[in-house]
Amino acid sequence: MAQPNANPHNVDYESLPLNAQGLPPSPQAPYYNPPQLGQHGSPSEVALTDPTVQTRFLGAARYDEPGGYSPRDSFASSHRTGSGNDLNSEYAGSAYALNPLSSRTNPPYRDYGNDGYESDHDQMNAEAARGGRRNYLAEKQSMYGPPKAKSSRKVIILAIIAAIILLALAVGIPLYFAVFKPKSKDAAPEGTVSPESKDVEDPIDVKPVSALVTGGDGSTVTLDDGSTMVYRNRFGGHWYYDENDPYNNGARAQAWTPALNETFNYGVDKMRGVNLGGWLNTEPFIVPALYEKYVNTSTVAVDEWTLSLAMRADTAGGGINQLEEHYKTFITERDFAEIADAGLNYVRIPIGYWAVEVKEGEPFFEKVSWTYFLKAIKWARKYGLRINLDLHAVPGSQNPWNHSGRRGQANFLNGPMGLANAQRTLDIIRVIAEFISQDQYKDVVTMFGIMNEPRGPDVGEEQLSRFYLESYNIIRRASGVGEGKGPIISFHDGFWPLDRWANFLPQADRIAMDAHKYLAFNDDQFDQPMSAFATAPCSAWGAEFNASMGTVGLTGAGEWSNAINDCGLYLNEVDEGARYEGRYRNNGRRVGSCETWTDWTRYSASMKNDIKQFAMASMDAFQNYFFWTWKIGNSSVSGRVQTPAWSYQLGLHNGWMPQDPREADGVCGNIAPWLPPLRPWQTGGAGAGQIPAAVTSSLAWPPPSIINAGAASLLPTYVPTGVIPTLTAPTPTGSSMTARPDPGNGWANPGDTAGYMTEAAGCSYLDPWVGPTGQIPVPLCTAAARRNVLPAPEPTHIL
């Protein structure tokens, strides 16, 4: 196994516990609890208390030379899951009640039909019994029941009634079949290898009901582009879209998921989500065809920065507008409908800061991705999905990996432009928060991940904590405090153990912790088969997430995958091979051929089942999660997906992802479960936002110093005198509106009138991407300008 490296950029992390045979333990084995880090401890200070457990280390950010880069680290951790007991949750349903905690590993009984899903009859009658919903089969029997005997003395009355009934049937029967009657699932899309065929009911070809604005399984829905499709939803969900009432939140993803106009009971209702990675913030391994075009050009595309440069130079090939074609085609409305039909209720959507603005010299495609994020809001609203908006790339980059926009070094809270880049990032967060906090959008965009994967050792624990508090204040100024007022604020753990964040910002209003758990990027790759990892997530991660739910609040896995090694096209970098084959930096430590893992067309039934078991163990360990990622694009060379362990959609179509994510409930045996509810302030209730003054004072913004730069008072900083790049949405244009619905002006809090952070007259600035070795200009500012640039740190309060 990997050992500590003298390189200062290496970071160790909690072990994945292995038994004497070098295999992950079963979920029944005692948890391995790694030593906790002290408040001011560093990862390098962690020492194993059990000499039989070998520590594994982050695939660290190595710098072969100043300005060098590193592929993304590996992150793992420890422990497992619990279940809700609220009678209003999905767990009050009959299928869950038949699975007591003590029996869920036996395997449990589930109230499903022969095809692995709840049968139409059982599902609808169970819904009627527990939720007061209409029993559609009983309704149908009543509709077609034999007529009662007629009385000759009431012929006229009965004739009138008969006429009314005939009229009702003429309208009701098409509506019944178009909206309510459950249908069988669609076949797998063309070009995929389908799971074993099942006995399913043939769909009924029904003409769409005129002016239909909602529908269930089998209904016909008109898409944004004017085409139509048959909506499939095996789980009792329904779509809703009325062009004359475009902000209606009546859609429901599944019967067990609250509709958008209902309360999602966090901590009881589970976030079962998937990322839409590679769409509005590209990554080479997710959309390889975009990058393959430019691997042999003068500007080799290795991240979105260089991809944008290469595209701009390729005017004959479509220029930078090729990105918009990608936005149009990679994720479409049909994906949102399919995600709901997969039993998922949330999407995490990564965007780059260039959705808001760019500075001169930054080649990103400015603001265009925002127009497609607006489409995502519309589609999510239509199919009952909630959105976790993820700011995936910030000015200067928050880590050295390609998904931060530009690989190399982190310039956020690091180096001479680190504070200025953080100021600019706070303004971008502010602009986004003001938009999504508006009434028209707050029930759809319900979570805001303010920054993806800041690499803690590069930015500093104190500095990152201060940034998080300032971000919290900015967002709550935009939205207000209390249940339903603006988004949940999600903080990434910075690659530190979750217990390091215990009791962070006590009584903060609706904050959440986000941890990303991967096994793929270890320097020493696993040589065990997939079956060896069937329940590893239970013992590795479950208890850690349970503990954080109690000490911080809502905690989830914002990213995870089915990969146990780094096999896959461009998974590390465009110009790097796989550790598994000994081709990563030519380290020579070969384990085997990646073909076994990447050629999914040759997966055996047992291989698919092993992957599925790993996926379900991960789901149950995390409880609230977002798989990375929904879709992987085909290689333009091979014509197929070459990183199959990372595609939820591919696994769903080909049998290694659960058709119903609730199948995962109880896989880990519910060891050391966290029991709801969350504390009142964690859901916006009593006490929300009342962070102790001592905490806000100790974490006041800005930090007194910046890593690799020194005192903040001596660094280039911006002033709030610029024009705010407000985000807006187009006015809806329904065909029969009596009044145009208001899309909002992009600014939820009219009292927030400060300008946008920009350069101060009389001061000198470096390139935001200068790196940690850049030299601070001397003098930095004229004496008059300096007095107005950086105020002394003061406690900030929002109440």
N, C-alpha and C positions, 0 to 999 in steps of 0.2 A: 504494500500500500504506500501511498505518497507520504513523504516526510517533509517537515518544515524546510523551507528554502531560505537562504540568507537574503535573497532579494527582498527589499523593503516593501515591495508591492504585493507580496504574497500574503494571503489572509487565510487563517485556518477557520474551521467551522465544526459544528457538532457532528459526531460520528453517526454513520448508519451502522447500527450494531450488527455484528456478524457472529455466528456461533463458531464452534471449534472447527467445523468443516469449511469455514469461510462463506457460509450462506446466511441470508437474513433470517432472523428468528421468526417463529410463528407468533400470531397476535396474542396467544396465551402466555408467551414468555414474559418475564418481568421486563419493565421498561429499563432502558439504560438512560439515566439522567445525567447529562453532561454538567460539569461544574458551571455554576452561574458566574457571569462576569460582574465585577463590581461596577459601581457607578462610574468610576474613572479608569476602569481596567481596559486593557487592550486585548484584542484577540490572541496576541502572541503570549499573553500571560496565562492562558488556560492550560491546565495540566490534568491529564487523565488520572482519576483515582483508581481505576481498574486496569491493571497492566495487561489484562487479556484482551482488552478492546483496543483495536488499532484506530488511530485518528485518521480521518480523511480530510483533505485540504481543498480549499477553493482552487480551481484551475486559475491561478492568480494572474492579475494584470501585469504581465512582464513587459519591460521596456528594454529591448536589445540595445537601444541607443536613445539619446534624448529625442523626444518627439515620436518614439516608436509606438506600437499599438499592441493590443492583446485581444484575442477573442473573448467572448463572454465567459464569466466564471461559472463554476458549478456550485449549486447551492443545495444543501440538504440539511436535515434537522432531526427532531424527534417528536413522535407520539400521536394520540387518537381521540375518538368522537363520542357524541352523545345524541340524544333525541329529545324532542319537545314533548311536553305533556299538556299543552294548552288544548282545551276542547274545541277551540275554533281553528286549530291548525289541521294540516293534512293528516296528522297522526290520529285524529279522531275518527278517521275512516275505518271501514270494516277490515280491509286487508291489513292495515297496520296493527289494529287491535288484536288480530289473530297471531301476531308475532311478538310474544313477550320477550323482554330483554334477555332472559336466560336461555332462550331457545333459538336465537337467530343464526347460529352457526351450524345447524343440524342437518339439512338446511331448513329454513322456516317455511311454513305453509303460506302461500300467497293466493289470493282470490283472483287468479288469472285464468284465461281460457287456454285452449290447447296451443295457440300460437305464441304464447308468452305474454300476451296483453290481456287486460281485463276484458271479458266478453261484453258485447253491447248490453245484453240483458242484465248481467251482474253489475256492470258499472252504473247503468242508469237507475236501477232499483236501489243500489247502495247510495247513490246521490240523493234520491228521493227520500230515503230513510233518514239520512243524517243531516241533510241540509234543507229540506223542504222544497227541493226542486221538483219540477214536474216529472212524473213517471210517464215517459213518452210511449212505451209499449202499451201501458194501460189506456192511455189516451187514444192510441190507434185502435185498440180493441173496441173501445166505446164508440169510436167514430164509425166503425164498420159493423157494429152489432146489429142483430135482427130488429126490425121495427116492431113496436108494440101494437097490439090489436087496436083497430080503429073503431070508433063509435060513429054510427050513422048519423047521430044527432050533432056531430061536430065536423061534418065533411068540409064545410066552408073554412072553418078555423084551421083544420089540418091541411087543407090545400094551401093556405097562406104559409103555414109553418113549413110545408114541404118545399115551397118555392124559396123560402129563406134558407133552408138547409142546402138546397141545390146551389144557391148562390155562394153560401159559405164554403161548400166543398170545392166549388170551382176556383175559389181563391186559396183556400186552406191547404188543399192537397199539394199543389205546386210549391207553396211556401214550406210545407212540412218536408218535402223531399229535398228542396233546395237549401233549407236552413238548418233543420233540426235532425233529420234522420242520419244516424252515424253510418259511415261507409267504411269499407276496407281500406287499408293503406295502399299508397301508390307503389308500383314496381320501382326498383332501383333505376336511377337515371341511366341512359344509354352510355355504354362504354365502361361500366363497372361490372365487377363480378358479383352477382347477386347471392344472398344467403339462400339456404334451402327453401324451396317453394312451400307455401302454406296453403291450406284450404281457406280461401277467402271469398267473400261475397262479390259478385260482379257488380260494378258500379252502374247506377241507373242514369241514363242520359236524359237530363232534365233541362229544359230551356230556362235561362235565368229569369227570375221574377223582375218585372219592370220596376226600376227605381230602387232596387234592393240595396240597402245600406249595411246589412249585417248578414252573417251566415255561419253555419257550423260545417262539420265534415261533409264533403260532397257538394257544397254550394259552389256556384260559379262567381268568381270575383274578378272585377276589372282592375287591371294593373295600371300603374302610372303611364306606361307607354301606349296605352289603349288596347293592348291585347288582353285576353282573358285566360284564366286557368281554373281548374277544379281545385278548390281548397281542401287540403287533407289535414285532419287533426284527430288523432285516435283517442285523445284524452279529454274530450268535452270542451275544448276551447272554441272560441268564435272570434272572427274578425269583425271590425266595425270601421266603416269610413263613409261619411256623408260629406260630399263636396261643399254643401251648404252649411255644414256644422263641423269644420275641419279640426277643431280642438276638442272634440268629444272624446272622452277617455273611457268609453264603454267596452272596449275589447278586453278579452281574457285569453291568456296563453293556454291555460289548461283549467279543468274544473277545480283542481286543488290550489291553483294560484289566484290570489286576489286580482280582480280586474283593476285596471289602471285608476279607476275612480273609487277604489276601495283601499283600505289600509293594509299595507304589507307589514306583517308583524315580525320585524327583524328579531332574530334570536329564536323564533318559533318557525316561521315560514323560511324555508331554505332558499338561498340564492344558488340556483343551478344554472350556471352560465357558461358562455363560450366567448373567446376573443375573436374579433374580426381583424386579426393581425395582417400586416402586409397590404392593407387596402389604402388607407389615407396616410400611412407612414410605412413606406416600403422596406422590406428586408429581403436580402438576396435569396435565402433558402425558401422563403414563402412564395415569392414570385420570380423564380429563376429566369424565366424567359425575358424579362425586362433587362436583366443583367448580362445574360449570355450574349446578347447582341453587341455588348461593348467590352468583352473580355480581351479582345485583340486590337483595340484601338489605341491611339496615343494617350487618351485619358481612359484608363481602365476603371470601370464602374465597380466600386467595392462598398459603397454606402450611398445614401440618397444625395449627399453633397456631390460626389463624383458622378453619379448617375445623371443628376441635373446638368452638370457641366457637359457631359458627353452628349446628352440629348440636345442641349442648346446649340452645340456645334454641328449636330446632324440635322440641318434644316431640310435636306432632301428626304430624310427618313421620318419627318413629321415634327422635328424639334421638340421643345418642352411640352407641347400639346399632347405628346404620346402619354403623358401622365394622366391627362384628363380622360383619354380613351380607356386607360387602365381603371380609373375611378368608375367609369360608366359600366364596365363589363365584369370586373373581378367579383364584386359583390353587388347583387341586385335585389329587388323586392322579393323575388322568389326565395332567396336565401333566408330572409326574415320569416317568411311563412314556414319554411322547412325547419328552421330552428325551433319554432313553437311546436311543430309536429314531432320533433325529437324529444319533447318533454322538458325542454329548457325554458327558463323564464327571464333570463337576463343576457345582455350582450355587453361586453367590455370593448370599447372602440378607441383604439390608439390614434392620436393625432399629433402632428408636429406643431411647434410654435408658429411655423410659417402659415398656418391657417389664420393667424391673426395679423402678423406683420413680419417684414424682414428689413434688415439694414442694407445699405449699399455694399455690394461685394458678396452678399450671401446669395447663392444661385438658386435657392429653393423656389418652387412654384407658388408664389404668394397668393393666399386667400382662396384659391380655387377649391381646395379640399374642404373648406367650410361649407360651400354650397352643397357638397355631397353629404356632409354631416347633417345638414338640414333635411336631406332626403332620408337619412337614417332615422331621424326623429319621427318623420312622417310615417315611415314603414313600421317602426317599432310601435308607434301609437296604433296603427292599423291592426297589428297582430298581437297586441297585448303584452309586448316585451318591454322591460325596463332597461335603461342604459346606464352603464358606468362609464363616464367620459374619462379617458386616461390621457393625460398630457405626457406623451411618450418621449419627446425630445424638447430640450429647452436651450436657450441661447448659450453658446459656449460648450455644450454637452455636459451632462451630469455623470457620465461614465465614459470609458474609452472604447465602447463597443459600437458596431455599425448601426444598431437600431436607435442610437441616440442622435442620428442624423449625420454625424461625421466621426469616424473612428480616429483614435489617436489618444489624446489626453483629455482629461476633464478640466474645463475652464469655469465651471460653476462652483462658487465658493472655494476656488483654488487658483492660486496665482494672482498676478497684479490686476487682472480684470475680473477676478472671481466675485467681488462684491458688486460691481456694476452689472455683471450678468445676472446676479441674483435679484437686484433691483428690477431689472427688465423682466425677469421671470415673474416676479410678484405682480407686475402690471399686467402681464398676459393672463395670469390667473384671475386677476380682478376683472378684466374685460370678459373672460369666459363666464365667471361667476355671476356677473351682472345679467348676462343673457339668460343663462339656464335657470336663474332664480325667478324669472318672470312667471306669472300664473299660467301662461300658455304652454310652458315647457317643464315646469318643476315636477309634475307627476309622471313624466316620461324619463327625463334625465335626473335620476334620483340619487346618483352617487358621482362624486368628482374625485378621481385619483390625481392629486395635484402634481405628481412627478413620478415617472417610472424609474425604478432602480437607480436612485442616487447611490453611488459607491461610497459607503460610509468612510472607509479609511482615507479616501481622497478629499472628502469635504469636512470631516470632523464631526464628532457626536454633538458637541455643544452648538456648533454653528448650524448643523442640520436641525436640531431641536428648536433653536431660535427661529429659523426659517419656517418651520412647521407652525409655530405659534402665530407668527406674523401672517402666514397664509390663512390660518383659521380666522384671525380677526378680520382680514379683508373679505373673506367669503361671508362671514356672518354679518358684516356691515352691509353687504349686498342683499342678503336674504332675510335678516332678522333671526331671532332665536326661538326655538320651539318646534314641536312636531309639525311636519308638513311645510316648514319655511325653508325652502332651499335644500340643497343636496346634503347627503351624508358626505363627510370629508374623509377621504382615505389616504393614509400615510404609509408609504413603503418602509419596511424595517431596516433599510440600508445595509442588508446582509449581516446584521447582527441577530443573535437569537431573540426570539420574541419576548422572553422573560426580561430582557434588558429594557424593554419599554413598559414594564409593569407600572401601572398607575400614572402613566404619562398624561399630563393635562387633566387632572382630576376634575370631574363634573363638567368637562367640556361637552358642548351640545352636539351629539351625533357624530362622533369620530369613529374611525375604523382602522384596524391594522391590516396591512397587506403583506403577505410573504410569498415568495416565488420558490417553488421546490422542484428541483431537477436532479436526476441522477446521471445525466448524460455526459457531463463535462469533466469527469475525474481524470487526472493524469494517468492513473492506473485503471484501465478499463476492466469491467467485469467480464469474466470468461464463463460464467454460469448461464444455463438456458433461461428463457423467460419464465419457465415454471418456478424457478427458485425465488422469484420476486412476487409471487401471487398475493401475499399478505404483508410484504415488507412495509408499505406505507402506514399500516395500522400501528406497528410498533415504532416506526421511525418518526412519525409526524402527529399522530392523533392527539396524544396527551398535551403536546405543546400548544396545539390550537385550542384545546379545551381550557387550558390554564389561562391563555390570553383572553378568551371570552369572559373570564371572570375578573381579570385584573385590569384590562384595558377597555374591553367592550367588543363590539362586533369585529370578528377576525375572519379573514378568508384567504384563500389561495388565489391571488389574481392571475397566476400563471402556473401551469404544470402540464406535463405531457406523458405519453406512454413510453418514451425513449429511456432505455437503460444504458445506452452507449451513444457515441457521437457520430454514428453512421448517417450519411445523408448529404446530398448535393448542396454545397455552400453552407452547411450547418454551422461550421466554425467561421470560415471566411471564404470569400470568392477565391482567394489565392492560397488556401490551405486545405490539406487533406484531413483524414480522420485519425485520431489517436488509435482507434480500434485496429486500424491497418498499419500502424507505425509510420504514418505519413504526415502526422501533424508536426511541423517543424523538423521533419525527418528524424524523429526521436528513435525510430527503429524498434520500439517495444510493441511488436505486432501481436494481436490476440487472435485475429482471424479475418475472414473476408466479410466485407460489409454487404455483399450481394445477398447473403442469407437474410439480412434484416431489411434491405431496401426493396427487394423484388417481392412486393406484396402479392403479386399474381400467383406466386408459388406457396403462399402460406397454407399450411395444413390446417385441418379442423382443430387439432389440439393446440397449434400455435395461436390461432385466433382466440380460442377459449382462454389460453394463458394470458394473452394481452388483455382480454376483457376482464379477467379476474383482477389483474393489476389495476386497471382503470376503476373498477368498482371499489377496490380497497382504498384507492386514492380519494374517490368521491366521499366515501364514508368517513375517512380520516379527517378530511378538510371540512366537511359539512356544508360550507359556503365556498363556492369555487367558480373559476373561469378557466376552462381548458384552453391551452395555447396549441393550436388555433383552429378555427372552424374549417378553413379551406387552405390547401396547398396547391399552387398552380403547377401545371405540367412543365417539364423541361422542354424547351424548343428543340433539343437534340434527340432525346430519347422518346419524347411524346407521352411521357407518363410522370406521375408523382414519384419523386425519389427520396422523400422523407416521410414515409407513411405513418410513422409513430406520432407525428405531429398534426395529423388531419383528423378532426372529429368526423367530418362529413364522410371521408373515405372509409373510416372504420364503421360508421353507421350503415353505410351501403353494403359493406362487405363482411360484416359479422363479428368485428372485434370491439365494437362499442355497444353498450347496452341499449336496446331499443326503447327502454323505459328507464330513466336514471334512478327511479325509486327502487329498482332491483338492487341497488347498492346499499340500501338502508339495512344496517345490521351485519354487513359483511365482516366488520372488525370485531363483532361480538360485544360492542358497546362497552369496552373496557374504559374505566375512569371517565364516564361521560360528563360533559358539561350540561347542567340542567337549567332551562330557562325559568323565569324571564330575565332579560337584561335589566339593569338598574334604571330607574325612571329617567334620569338625565341622559342616559345613553340612547334613549329613543325620543328625546325632545320633551320629556315630561318635567315633573317638579325638580327644581334645582338646576335645570339645564343652563349652561353658560356661566355658571357662578364659579369660575376658576379662582382659586385662592389668590389674593393679591401678591403673596410671597412668591408664587409660581410665576405669575406674569412679570414681576419685577426681575426675577432671576434669569428669565429668558427674553428680556427686552431686545428689540431689534434696533440697530444692527449689532452684530457681534463685535466685540472689541478687537478681534484679530482674525486674519484669514490665513489658512495653510499655504505655505510657500510664498507668502507675500508680506506678512507682518501686520503692524498696526493698521486697522481699518481707516483711521483718520489720515493716513498718509497715502491712501490709494485713490485712483480715479473713481469718481462716483457721479451719478446722474442727478438731475434736479427735475421736479414735476412741473415743467413748463411746456411740454409738448401737447400736440393735438391727440385726443384719444381715438384710436381706431375702433370705434364701436362696431360690434357685430349686429347684423340685422337679418331679418327674414322677409321674403316677399309677401305681399298682401294676397291672400287667397282669392281665387276668381271663380267661384261656383257659378253654375249656369242660371240658377233661379234664386239668388240671394236677394233678400229685401234690404239687407244692410251688410256691408263688408266687415267680416270679422277682423279685429285688430290683432296684427301679428306682434305687437309690442315694438318699442323703439330701441330695444337692445339694452336697456338700462333699468334694472329693477329698483334701484334706490336713487331717486332724483337728488337726494341730499349729498351724494358723493360727487363732488365737483372738482376734485384735485386734477391737475393736468397729468399728462403721460410723462414718464421718465425719459429724459433726453439729455444731450450734452449741454453743459453749462458754458456760457460765453466766458472766454478768458481762461479756460482750462484745456489741458492736453489729454488725449485718450489714445490708448493702444488698440490694435485690432482685437475684437472680442475673442478671437481664437488664437491669441498669441502664444499660449502655453505657459506653464509655470515658471519658465526661465526668462520671461520678458522683463525688460528693464523699465522701471517706473520713470516717466519723464521728470526732469529737474530743470526748472521749477515746475510743479504740477499745475498750479494755477496762479494767477495774479493774486495779490493780497486781498483785493476787494472781492474777487470771485470766490476765494477760498472760504470766506466767512459765511457764504450762503449755500455751500455744497453739502456738507455732511453735518447735520445737527447731532448733538450729544444724545446717546441712547436714553430713551425714556420709556417707562412702563406704558403699555397700550391696553386700553380696556374698551370693550364693545357695549357694555351695559350702562 
